[in-house]
């Protein structure tokens, strides 16, 4: 599952880079929780929650079977 998650993140990365941000995969646990770290402009952006939930989480849940949720780590 971790490899599939990384593939989706790789697809999304150009959109984050365009806005001065980036994302790092920290871990995927056995319960389907994905831990990510938003970096650059995304790390302290007021819209980071929207990016996290409406963007990254939605894509991962749709494309990777078993992913249930994303949590941001700092």
C-alpha positions in Angstrom: 0.0 0.0 0.0 2.9 2.4 0.8 4.1 2.2 -2.8 0.7 3.0 -4.2 0.4 6.0 -1.8 3.7 7.3 -2.9 2.6 7.0 -6.6 -0.5 9.2 -5.9 1.6 11.7 -4.0 4.0 11.9 -6.9 1.1 12.7 -9.2 -0.1 15.5 -6.8 3.3 17.0 -6.1 3.5 19.3 -9.1 0.4 21.1 -8.0 1.9 21.7 -4.5 5.3 22.7 -6.0 3.6 25.3 -8.2 2.4 27.0 -5.1 5.8 26.8 -3.3 5.0 23.8 -1.2 5.7 20.1 -1.1 4.5 16.9 0.7 6.5 14.1 2.3 5.1 10.6 3.0 6.0 9.8 6.6 4.3 6.5 7.2 1.3 4.3 6.2 0.0 2.2 9.1 -1.8 -1.2 9.0 -5.1 0.5 9.7 -5.0 2.6 6.5 -3.9 5.9 8.2 -1.4 7.8 6.1 0.9 10.2 7.9 2.2 13.1 5.7 4.2 16.2 6.3 3.3 19.4 4.4 6.4 21.5 3.7 7.4 24.8 2.3 4.5 27.2 1.7 2.0 24.4 2.4 3.4 23.9 5.9 2.0 27.0 7.4 -0.6 28.0 4.9 -4.1 28.8 6.3 -5.6 26.6 3.5 -3.4 23.6 4.3 -6.3 21.7 6.0 -8.3 22.0 2.7 -5.3 20.9 0.7 -4.9 18.0 3.1 -8.5 16.8 3.3 -10.1 17.9 0.1 -7.1 17.3 -2.2 -4.6 14.7 -1.0 -6.9 12.6 1.2 -9.7 12.5 -1.4 -7.2 11.3 -4.1 -5.6 8.7 -1.9 -9.0 7.2 -0.7 -10.2 7.1 -4.3 -7.1 5.6 -5.8 -5.5 3.3 -3.1 -7.7 0.5 -1.6 -7.4 0.4 2.2 -6.5 4.1 2.8 -9.0 5.5 5.3 -7.6 8.8 6.4 -4.7 11.2 6.3 -3.1 12.8 9.3 -0.6 15.6 9.2 2.5 15.4 11.2 4.8 18.4 12.0 
